[in-house]
Amino acid sequence: MKQKNSNFSRRNFIKTTSAAAVAGSVMPAYAFNTKSSTQTGKLAALGGEPVRSKQFPGWPYRDNLVMDQIKETTESGIWCRIQDMKNGTVANFERQYAEMLGVKRCVAVGSGTQALHTSVEALGLGPGDEVITSPYTDPGTISSILSARALPVCGDIDRYSFQLDPDDVERRITKNTRAIMPVHMMGQPADLDRFEEIARKYQLYLIEDACQAHFARHRGRVLGSIGDIGCFSHQTSKVLASGEGGSIISNNEELMEQCYTVQNHGTSKLGRTETIGPKYRMNEFEGAILLGQLPTVMQRHALRNRNAEYLTSKIVDIPGITQQKLYDGTEEGSWYLYPMNYNKEEFNGADRSKFLKAMAAEGIPLSPYIGNGLHKEPWVDNIIERRVYQKMYGNSRLKQFKEEMSCPTCDLVCDEEMVMLWASGPLLGSLADMDDIINAMIKVYENRDQLLKV
């Protein structure tokens, strides 16, 4: 990682920045507020004046287009997708979303977890099979594998990208490994060059958990379309949200037809019950909410990318704060979250909790995000004790599985280093809003001698 200047000061940091240079836009030049934060006296957490007192843009997004779609759906009486398989809101969303992403097919379901589980089942993964994925993710990732009675094997993560580490993944491949499920954490691409290489080398399925990564791009391709299959979440916090909801995309028509059948309690479009499957259908209200956002969603996507690039251009000079590492080929992110790595040694030895408390008092709500890697959660012991897993995998494999459930980098990130901004709404703010984030970080850094008192 780039070495940062330990002689940082607000005087040499603050400068006028052209927004056109930041994002290639026609925004006017913008200057930082040049009032020295050290002259304000104290950190707000100790009684000083906060940098910011107003709220960031709220979330979830809604406008008249969304409200009109909901009203129209309510009045139509068509509330379930099977009432109108061709022209209902869910069917229309599937067509329009697939077209936006440049893929042949989309199948909409009730959640991101359901999208992942449907994909696992559609690919024929199940008892006796192993799927390698990240412990640094929502529990839905693991749940999708467990629901198929396959074995989720956790690989460690990269310290600065927060993404699944390909080298650790390759080390954990066994004769029973059938798939890799990298998670595009925070809405940025995982190391897809390496994962594609590993998948080809070992003849494994590549399932993209793109639940946080709507419209993100890697080497000209949209995330979710790069592996064998890709999954999105439309839960309330996501950048394309419907309260709950999920979607699956692929260019493999046969696989997508199987996904439809699996999520429709095993019943195909021919009306025949053909396979094992839960009832995961998206309802027409969720489809309506999503449809109402599609005409304007790319405007918000562009704004998040502009503001994220602006933040990154400033954070790079703040000691102790390292922005998320992006892999070669990354072109755009969803910026569902804006993540950073916190180094307490640069902040007078103050642990992360004190930094977060100080930032919150300045009006900038940051969070550590995931408190515990999934490799340390009780599900591990739960499945080892289950008769069905003992029967499928045997005591020897399960003992090894437990012994190798070690992800020290994930532990470090969870326990000490990761800080992030929930970005779906806040990154829709103005450049002045972004400056408040930067100025609060600068203020906390300049007054780091006070942090141990917070």
C-alpha positions in Angstrom: 0.0 0.0 0.0 1.0 3.6 -0.6 3.0 5.1 2.3 1.2 8.2 3.7 2.9 11.4 4.7 3.2 11.5 8.4 3.8 15.3 8.3 0.2 15.8 7.2 -1.4 19.1 8.2 -4.7 20.8 7.3 -2.7 23.7 5.8 -1.0 21.5 3.1 -4.1 19.3 2.6 -6.8 21.9 1.9 -6.9 23.1 -1.7 -9.3 24.0 -4.4 -10.3 21.0 -6.4 -12.0 21.0 -9.8 -14.9 18.6 -9.8 -14.3 18.2 -13.5 -10.9 16.8 -12.6 -12.5 14.5 -10.1 -15.3 13.0 -12.2 -15.0 14.4 -15.7 -18.3 16.3 -15.1 -19.3 19.9 -15.7 -19.6 20.6 -12.0 -18.1 24.0 -10.9 -14.8 24.1 -9.1 -15.2 23.6 -5.4 -13.0 24.8 -2.5 -12.8 23.2 0.9 -13.9 25.2 3.9 -10.5 26.5 5.0 -11.3 27.3 8.6 -8.7 25.3 10.6 -10.3 22.6 12.6 -7.7 22.9 15.4 -9.0 26.4 16.0 -12.4 25.1 17.0 -10.8 23.9 20.3 -12.2 20.5 21.1 -13.5 17.4 19.5 -17.3 17.5 19.5 -17.3 14.3 21.6 -15.6 16.4 24.4 -17.9 19.4 24.1 -16.5 21.2 20.9 -18.6 22.4 18.0 -19.4 19.6 15.5 -18.4 19.8 11.9 -21.8 18.9 10.7 -25.3 19.1 12.2 -27.6 18.3 9.2 -28.7 14.9 7.9 -27.4 13.2 4.8 -29.8 12.3 2.1 -32.2 9.6 3.3 -32.8 6.1 2.1 -34.6 4.1 0.7 -35.2 6.2 -2.5 -38.8 7.0 -3.5 -40.3 9.5 -5.9 -43.6 9.9 -7.8 -42.6 7.2 -10.3 -42.3 4.7 -7.5 -45.5 5.8 -5.8 -47.5 5.7 -9.1 -46.3 2.2 -9.8 -47.4 1.0 -6.3 -50.8 2.7 -6.7 -51.3 1.2 -10.2 -50.4 -2.3 -8.9 -52.7 -1.9 -5.9 -55.7 -0.9 -8.1 -55.0 -3.6 -10.6 -55.6 -6.4 -8.2 -52.7 -8.3 -9.7 -50.5 -8.8 -6.7 -48.9 -12.2 -7.4 -46.7 -12.7 -10.4 -48.5 -15.8 -11.6 -51.6 -13.7 -12.2 -49.8 -12.1 -15.2 -46.8 -14.0 -16.2 -46.0 -11.9 -19.3 -46.9 -8.3 -18.4 -46.9 -8.1 -14.6 -44.5 -5.8 -12.8 -42.2 -8.7 -11.9 -42.0 -9.9 -15.5 -41.4 -6.4 -16.8 -38.7 -5.8 -14.2 -37.0 -9.0 -15.2 -36.9 -7.9 -18.9 -35.8 -4.4 -18.2 -33.2 -5.2 -15.6 -31.7 -7.9 -17.9 -31.5 -5.4 -20.7 -29.9 -2.8 -18.5 -27.2 -5.3 -17.5 -26.7 -6.6 -21.0 -27.6 -10.2 -20.2 -30.1 -12.6 -21.7 -32.2 -13.4 -18.7 -33.2 -12.4 -15.2 -35.3 -14.3 -12.6 -36.6 -12.2 -9.7 -37.1 -13.8 -6.3 -37.9 -12.7 -2.7 -34.4 -11.9 -1.4 -30.7 -12.0 -2.2 -30.4 -15.1 0.0 -33.1 -16.8 -2.1 -31.3 -15.8 -5.3 -28.1 -17.5 -4.1 -29.9 -20.6 -2.8 -31.9 -20.9 -6.1 -28.6 -20.6 -8.0 -26.9 -23.3 -5.9 -29.9 -25.7 -6.4 -30.1 -24.9 -10.1 -26.5 -25.8 -10.6 -27.1 -29.1 -9.0 -25.0 -28.5 -5.9 -25.9 -30.4 -2.7 -25.0 -33.1 -0.3 -21.3 -34.0 -0.5 -20.4 -30.9 -2.4 -18.2 -28.0 -1.1 -18.5 -24.4 -2.0 -15.7 -21.9 -1.0 -16.9 -18.4 0.0 -16.1 -15.5 2.2 -16.6 -15.3 6.0 -16.8 -11.5 5.7 -20.4 -11.2 4.4 -24.0 -11.3 5.3 -25.2 -14.7 6.7 -27.3 -15.2 3.6 -24.2 -16.2 1.7 -23.6 -19.1 4.0 -27.3 -19.9 4.4 -27.7 -20.3 0.6 -25.1 -23.2 0.7 -26.4 -24.7 3.9 -30.0 -24.7 2.6 -28.8 -27.1 -0.2 -27.0 -29.2 2.4 -23.7 -28.5 0.8 -20.6 -27.5 2.9 -19.6 -23.8 3.0 -15.8 -23.6 3.3 -14.6 -20.1 4.4 -11.5 -18.6 2.9 -9.7 -15.7 4.4 -9.9 -12.1 3.0 -7.5 -9.5 1.8 -6.8 -6.9 4.5 -7.4 -3.8 2.4 -9.9 -4.8 -0.2 -12.1 -6.8 2.3 -12.6 -9.3 -0.5 -12.1 -13.1 -0.6 -8.4 -13.9 -1.0 -7.9 -16.0 -4.2 -4.7 -17.6 -2.9 -6.4 -18.8 0.3 -9.3 -20.1 -1.8 -7.0 -22.2 -4.0 -5.3 -23.6 -0.9 -8.7 -24.9 0.4 -9.8 -26.7 -2.8 -10.5 -30.4 -2.2 -11.7 -33.2 -4.5 -15.3 -32.3 -3.3 -15.1 -28.6 -4.2 -17.6 -27.8 -6.9 -17.9 -24.0 -6.8 -16.4 -20.7 -5.7 -18.8 -18.0 -4.4 -16.8 -14.7 -4.2 -18.7 -11.8 -2.6 -18.3 -8.4 -4.3 -18.0 -6.6 -0.9 -19.3 -3.1 -0.5 -20.3 -3.1 -4.2 -16.8 -3.4 -5.6 -15.5 -6.3 -7.8 -13.6 -9.1 -6.1 -10.4 -10.2 -7.8 -12.3 -11.6 -10.8 -9.2 -12.2 -12.9 -7.9 -14.7 -10.4 -11.2 -16.3 -9.6 -11.9 -16.9 -13.3 -8.5 -18.4 -13.6 -9.0 -20.7 -10.6 -12.5 -21.7 -11.8 -11.1 -22.7 -15.2 -8.1 -24.5 -13.7 -10.1 -26.7 -11.3 -13.3 -26.9 -13.4 -15.5 -25.2 -10.8 -18.6 -23.2 -11.0 -18.2 -19.4 -10.4 -21.2 -18.0 -8.5 -21.1 -14.2 -8.1 -22.6 -12.9 -4.9 -23.2 -9.5 -6.3 -25.9 -8.7 -3.7 -24.2 -5.4 -2.9 -22.9 -4.6 -6.4 -25.7 -3.4 -8.7 -24.3 -1.9 -11.9 -20.7 -2.2 -10.9 -18.4 -3.1 -13.8 -15.1 -5.0 -14.3 -13.2 -4.9 -17.6 -16.3 -3.8 -19.5 -18.6 -6.4 -18.0 -21.3 -5.8 -15.4 -20.9 -7.8 -12.1 -23.1 -10.8 -12.0 -22.7 -11.5 -15.7 -19.0 -12.7 -15.4 -19.3 -16.1 -13.7 -21.7 -18.9 -14.4 -24.5 -17.0 -12.6 -24.9 -13.8 -10.6 -27.2 -12.8 -7.7 -28.4 -9.4 -6.4 -30.3 -8.3 -3.3 -33.0 -5.7 -3.3 -33.3 -5.4 0.4 -34.1 -1.9 1.8 -30.5 -0.8 2.3 -29.4 -1.7 -1.3 -28.9 0.9 -4.1 -31.8 -0.7 -6.0 -34.2 -1.6 -3.2 -37.8 -3.0 -2.8 -37.8 -3.7 1.0 -37.0 -7.4 0.3 -36.3 -8.9 -3.0 -33.6 -10.5 -5.1 -32.7 -11.3 -8.7 -30.6 -13.8 -10.6 -28.9 -13.1 -14.0 -27.0 -15.2 -16.5 -26.5 -15.7 -20.3 -27.1 -19.4 -19.9 -30.8 -19.8 -21.0 -31.1 -23.4 -19.8 -29.7 -22.5 -16.4 -32.0 -19.6 -16.0 -35.0 -21.8 -16.9 -33.9 -24.1 -14.2 -33.7 -21.1 -11.8 -37.2 -20.2 -12.6 -38.4 -23.8 -12.0 -36.5 -24.1 -8.7 -37.9 -20.8 -7.2 -41.4 -21.7 -8.3 -41.6 -24.6 -5.9 -40.0 -26.9 -8.5 -42.8 -26.2 -11.1 -41.7 -25.2 -14.6 -43.4 -22.7 -16.9 -45.1 -25.8 -18.5 -47.0 -26.3 -15.2 -45.2 -29.5 -14.4 -43.6 -30.1 -11.0 -40.2 -31.2 -12.1 -37.6 -30.8 -9.3 -37.0 -29.9 -5.6 -37.6 -26.2 -5.0 -39.0 -23.7 -2.4 -41.5 -21.0 -3.2 -39.4 -17.9 -3.7 -41.5 -15.8 -6.1 -41.1 -12.0 -6.0 -44.5 -10.3 -5.5 -45.9 -7.7 -7.8 -45.5 -4.9 -5.2 -41.8 -5.5 -5.0 -41.7 -5.5 -8.8 -43.6 -2.2 -8.9 -41.1 -0.5 -6.5 -38.2 -1.7 -8.6 -39.7 -0.7 -11.9 -40.4 2.8 -10.6 -36.7 3.3 -9.9 -35.2 2.0 -13.2 -35.7 5.2 -15.2 -33.5 7.2 -12.9 -31.3 4.6 -11.1 -28.3 5.2 -13.3 -28.3 8.9 -12.4 -27.9 7.9 -8.8 -25.2 5.4 -9.7 -23.2 8.1 -11.5 -23.5 10.5 -8.6 -22.3 7.9 -6.1 -19.3 7.1 -8.3 -18.5 10.8 -8.6 -18.7 11.4 -4.8 -16.8 8.3 -4.0 -14.0 9.3 -6.3 -14.0 12.7 -4.7 -13.8 11.3 -1.2 -11.0 8.9 -2.3 -8.9 11.7 -3.8 -8.9 13.4 -0.4 -8.7 10.5 2.0 -5.5 9.3 0.3 -3.6 12.0 2.2 -5.0 11.4 5.6 -2.7 9.3 7.8 -4.2 6.3 9.4 -7.2 6.1 6.9 -6.8 3.8 3.9 -9.5 3.6 1.3 -10.7 0.2 0.0 -8.2 -1.4 -2.4 -9.7 -1.9 -5.8 -8.5 -4.6 -8.2 -7.2 -4.1 -11.7 -10.1 -4.0 -14.1 -12.4 -2.2 -11.7 -14.3 0.5 -13.7 -17.3 1.4 -11.6 -18.7 0.4 -8.2 -22.2 0.4 -6.8 -20.8 2.2 -3.7 -23.4 0.5 -1.5 -20.9 1.2 1.3 -17.8 3.4 1.4 -15.3 1.4 3.3 -11.9 2.3 4.8 -9.1 0.7 6.9 -8.4 2.4 10.3 -4.8 2.3 11.7 -4.9 3.3 15.4 -1.1 3.9 15.5 -1.6 7.0 13.5 -4.4 8.2 15.9 -2.3 8.2 19.1 -3.1 4.6 19.8 -6.8 5.2 20.1 -8.8 2.1 19.2 -11.4 2.1 16.5 -14.4 2.6 18.9 -13.0 5.9 20.0 -12.5 7.1 16.4 -16.1 6.1 15.5 -17.5 7.8 18.6 -15.5 11.0 17.8 -16.7 10.9 14.1 -20.3 10.4 15.2 -20.1 13.4 17.5 -18.8 15.5 14.5 -22.0 14.5 12.6 -20.5 11.7 10.5 -22.1 8.3 11.3 -19.5 5.6 10.5 -19.7 1.9 11.4 -17.5 -1.2 11.8 -20.1 -3.1 9.6 -19.6 -6.8 10.4 -18.8 -7.5 14.0 -17.8 -11.1 13.6 -16.6 -13.2 10.7 -19.0 -16.0 9.9 -16.3 -18.6 10.5 -16.7 -17.7 14.2 -20.5 -18.1 14.4 -22.3 -21.1 16.0 -23.5 -22.6 12.6 -20.1 -24.3 12.3 -20.6 -26.4 15.4 -24.3 -26.8 14.6 -23.7 -28.6 11.3 -20.9 -30.7 12.7 -23.3 -32.1 15.2 -26.1 -32.8 12.8 -26.6 -36.4 11.7 -27.2 -35.4 8.1 -23.8 -33.7 7.8 -22.1 -36.5 9.7 -23.6 -38.9 7.2 -22.8 -36.9 4.1 -19.2 -35.8 5.0 -17.9 -38.1 7.6 -16.3 -37.4 11.0 -12.8 -37.0 9.5 -13.8 -34.3 7.0 -15.9 -32.4 9.5 -13.0 -32.5 12.0 -10.7 -31.1 9.4 -13.3 -28.5 8.4 -13.5 -27.3 12.0 -9.7 -27.2 12.5 -9.2 -25.2 9.3 -11.9 -22.7 10.1 -9.3 -20.0 10.7 -9.4 -16.6 9.0 -7.0 -14.3 10.9 -7.1 -11.4 8.5 -10.9 -11.4 8.7 -10.6 -11.3 12.5 -8.2 -8.3 12.3 -10.6 -6.4 10.0 -13.6 -7.2 12.1 -12.1 -6.5 15.4 -9.9 -3.4 14.8 -9.6 -1.9 11.3 -12.8 -1.7 9.2 -14.8 1.5 9.2 -17.4 2.5 6.7 -20.1 4.9 5.7 -23.5 3.5 4.8 -23.5 5.0 1.3 -26.7 4.3 -0.5 -28.2 7.6 0.7 -25.2 9.7 1.9 -23.3 9.4 -1.4 -26.2 11.1 -3.1 -25.2 14.3 -1.3 -23.4 17.3 -2.7 -19.7 18.0 -2.8 -20.2 20.1 0.3 -21.6 17.1 2.1 -18.5 15.1 1.0 -16.3 17.9 2.4 -18.0 17.6 5.8 -16.9 13.9 5.9 -13.3 14.8 5.0 -13.2 17.8 7.3 -14.5 15.7 10.2 -11.7 13.1 9.6 -9.1 15.8 9.4 -10.4 17.4 12.6 -10.3 14.1 14.5 -6.8 13.4 13.2 -5.5 16.8 14.1 -6.9 16.4 17.6 -5.9 12.8 18.0 -4.2 13.6 21.3 -7.8 14.0 22.7 -9.1 10.7 21.4 -8.1 8.6 24.5 -10.4 10.9 26.5 -13.4 10.2 24.3 
